């Protein structure tokens, strides 16, 4: 397929010669200052794909160990396609947004079915895959195959907005269209993937949200925001979402030396097919022990006797600020009834690490598996 040429227009007042100089300066800076990240060791399309999916809405520091763990266990698209979903979710643990892992898994199966073990250099194929939008398509194809395709994420949009002095919000509406247009037109004919990475790297290391280090920036002489003293005003600050406070109770139900671990159903929305102890919101003014008895009955069908508190976990999910109070309970009667949960297992504390769980639940599992807790717990 022919290399695509940009249809985008040059930003007003910027010549092709000026843009050529920007490309050269940024690529030279990238060659000297880029971080030694595990997915940059080669241009393997599979490794690039996995890393870019992981990096969405997640920090590089969190992704590095997870990436190494993931590609060691599943080194090829064939291995990923053949893997059990529980293994994929377990390997993804700690990165959050688990729908990304499910989309990655589903896309690997589709690629194996239609294209064997080879990842194609074809935008039309990638655009049809689960979880692949314009960013992932551009990231994989520009880096693995040097296709001249743009990408835009938080770091690159900040660099572009400041460089060209764009005052509106590049995250939405006309601003979003502007930043994608600009990311496309500024791309060089060659090394498009490196240039895309260079924009993101500059935003991550130098052109940071607050107090950017303009003295270290290779593009400072061209930057309109710096020239006009607008670095802190561009892009405009995004209003933080209002958080809704939620009080939850979690019930660690024990029967002898084992705990009840429940699996969320496949259509549960958040944390599909992952495991947890039963938990749910408390009603306003509801006593914690009363709530724990109710939650255990409603979610599992089991009757319990409430014991002491185990742990309180504070975490946020989208626009919710959640306080989860976890209490111990002893099985008093009843039989597990599927419904709220797909199924349940009685497991030993030492087995808890084998199951894929959310980050808040992992904190609880770690506490429950701690040998120092076993004497008072059991």
N, C-alpha and C positions, 0 to 999 in steps of 0.2 A: 504494500500500500504506500502511496506517495506521502512524503512528509508534509504535514499540514502547515499552511502558512497563515499567519494571523489575519483576521478580518477586523480586529480592533483598530481604533484610531489612536494616533499619538496624542498624549496629553497636550493641552493647549500651551503653546510657547516653547515646547521641547523639540529640539531637532534630533534627527537620526544620529548625528555625530555625538551629541551629548549623551544620548542613550547608549551608544556604543562604548563611550568612555566609562559610564556607570557599570556596564556589564563587565568590562575588563577589570576595573578596580575591585568590584565585589568578588569576582572569581579568584583574583590574586589573593585577596584577604582570606577567602575561604580555604584556599590551598595551604595557607600558613597557620590558620587558627582553628580549623574545624576540630571538634572533639573526636577522640578515638572511641567510637561507639560500635558495639558488636555487629549491628546490621550494616555497617559501612565497610566491612572487611572484603566484600565482593559485591557484584551487581546481580546476584541471584534473585530472580523475580519473586520466588516464594518467601525468602527471608525479608525482602523489602515489603512485601504485602503484609506479612504477619506483623512486622514492626510498625507499619503505618496504621494498621487497625488498632494495635495496642496503644499507640501514642495519642489517639483521639481522646481528648478530655482526661488525659493522664500525664503525669510528669515523667521526664526522662529517667529520673532517679528510681521511680517505681517500676518503670518498664525494663530497665537493663537486666536485673536478675530474673524477672519473669520471662523475658525473651529467651535468655540462655536456657532456662529450664524447659520452655516450650519446644524450642527447636532441637534440643537434645533428645527429648522424648518423641517428638514428631518432626523428623528432619526434612520430610518431603511432603508435597501435596498429596501423594498417594497414602502416606502414613496418616495424615490428618483425615483424609476421606474415609479411611477404614477404621478410625478410632471410635471407641464408644463415647457417647456424649458425656458421660460422667467423668471420663478421663480428661476430656477437653475442658470441662468446667473446673475440674480440680486444678489443672495446669494454669487456668486463667485466674485462679483465686487471688484476691488482693487488688486486682485491677479495676473491679467494678464494671458497671454497664455490661452485664453478662450477655445481653442481646448481641453484642458485637461478636462474642465467641460463638454463639449459635449461628449467626450469619456466616462467619468465617468457615465453620464446619459444613454448613449447607452449600456454600459456594464451592468448597473443595470437592464435595460429592458431585456437584454439577460439572465441574471442570474434568474430573476423572471420567465421568460418564460420556462426555462429548468430545474430550480432547486428550484423553490418556494422561500420561504423567507430565506433559509439556504445558507450560503456561504460555498462552498465545500472545503475540504482539498484535493485538486487534482490539481497538476501542469498542467496537460493536459487541464483541463477546463479553468484555468486562462490564459494560454498561448494563447488561441483563442479569448480572449475578446478584444474589442477596447481599445487602449491606454495602454495595458498591455505588457510591455517588460520584459526583464530579471530582471531589478531592482525592479519594482513593484511586480512581481511574487515572487521574493525572499524575499522582505520586508514583504509582507502580510503573506506568508506561514511560514516564519521563526518566526515571532513575534506572530502570532495567533495560530499556530499549532506546533511550535518548529521543523519544518522541517529543515534539515541541508542543507540550500541553501544560497549561498553567495549573498551579494549586494555590489555594488561599486558606490560611488558618490564622489564629490570633496573632502570632508573631509577625508573619509576612504582611498581614493587612495593616498592622501598626507601622511597620517600616515604610510601606508604600504610601500610607496616608501622610506621614510626616515628610517623607522625601518630596512628594508633590504638593504638600500644603493643602491637603483636602480637609475642609472644615466640617463637613457633614459626617454622620455616623456610617462608617463602612460596613457595619454589621447587618444592615437591613435596608430594604427598599432600593432607592436609586443609588445609595452608597454601596450596597452589595454589588449591584451591576457595575458600578464604576470600578471597584477594586478588582473584580474579575477581569474586566476589560484591560485594566492597567497591568495586571499580572501577566496577561497574555501578550500584550504588545511589547513589554520590556524583555521578554525571553530572547536569548541569543539563538542563532541558528544551530549551534552545536553546544553540547554540555548543558542542555536544558535541565536535566535532572540535578546536576551540580548547582546550577543557578537557583533552582527552586529551593534546594537545601540551604544554599548560602543566605537567601532572604530570611528563612526561618532561623538559621543560626545567628545571624546578625541581630534579629529581634530577641532571641533568647539570651545572648551574651552581652550585647552592647546597647541596642535600642530598646531597652527594657521599659515597662510601663511607667515607673516613677524614677526620676533622676537618671535619665539615660546618659551614658558616658560618651558624649559627642566627641571628645578629644581622641577617642580610640576608633571612631567610625571612619571607614574608608570613603564614605559618601558625604561627609560633613560639608564639603565645599559646595555640593549640589543641593543640600537639604533646605527646602523652603521653610520648614518649621524651625530649624536652627537659626536661619537667617532672620526670621521675624520673632524669635523668642517664644515660639508657640509649642515647644516640645511637650510641656505638661498639659496643654489644652487639646492637643491632637493625638489620638482621636478623642472625642468627648467621652467623659466618664459614663459608664453604663450604670444606671440606677440599680442597686442590688434588689433582688426580689424580697418581698415581705414573707417572712417565715411564719408558718403556722405551728404552734407548739402542740405536741402530741405526747401523752403519757401512756406508756405500754407496760404490760406485765408479761414476763416470760416464765414458764413453769418447767423446771427440771424434774421430771417425774422419774422416780427410781423404783425398781423392783429388785430387791436384793442388791447385788453388785453391778447391776446394769441400769442404763438410762434409756429413756424413750427418745428416739430420733425420728423425726417425721419428714417425709419428702413432699415438697410443694408440687401441685399438679402442673402438667405441661402447658396449661392455658392460664396460669396464675398471674401473668403479667410480669411483675418483678420477681426475679430469682426463680424462674421456672425450673422445675426438676431438681432444685437444690435442697439441701437438708437443713433442719433446724429443730430447736426445741419449740413447742407450741408457744405462740405469743400473739397478743392482740391488744388494742387500745383499752384503757380503763374508762369507765363512765365518769363524768364530773362528780367528784366527791366520793367515789367508790373506794372502799377500803382495799388495800393491796391483797390481803389474804382472801377476801371475798371475791375479788376479781380473778385471782389465780384459780380458785375452785371453779368459777364460772367458765373461764377460758379453757381449762382442762376438759370440762364436760362438753362444752360446745364444739371444740375442735377435734377432740379425740374420742369422746364417749366414755371416758374413764372418770371414776370417782377418786379423789385424792385427799390426803391429809397434809396440810401445809406445814412446812418447816421453816428454818431461818432463811434470811436473804443471802444469796450467793454473790451477786455483783450488780452494780448499776452501770449501764453503758449509755453514753450520750453520743448521738451521731445525727447526721443530716442526710435526707434523701430528697432530691429536687427541692421543693419549697417547704419541706417539713423538717422541723427540729424535734428530734425524738429522744425521749428519756425512757430507756428500757430497764425496768427493775426486774431482776431475775431471782426467783425464790425456789428453794428446794421443796419437793413434795413426795410423799410416799403413796404408792398405789394402794387404794383401799377397796377397789372392786370395779367391775365392768369389763367390757371387751372393746378393743380398739375398733372404731367405725370409720371407714374411709368416707371422705366427703370433702371437708375442708382440706385434707391432705390425701395424696394419692395412696400412700402406704406408710408404714412405720416399722422400725426395727428396734429391738432391745440390744444395746451395744455396751461394751465395756469402755470405761474412760480412755484406756490405751488405744482403742480403735477409732476414736473420734477424728483423728488426723487423716483418716483414709477417705473421708466423705467431703465432697465439695460444698462449702457453706459460704455465706456472705461474710464480709469483713466484721460487722458487729457480732455475728454468731461465732466467728473464729476467736474473738476475744474471750467469749464465754467458754468455748471448747478448750482453749488453752488453760483457762483457770480450772476447769473441771478435770483436765488430764494431769494437772500438777500433782506429783506424788505427795506433797505436803498436805494436800486437801483430802486425801483418801481416808485418813483415820477419822476426821470429824464427819465426813460425808457418808461413809459407809460403816 
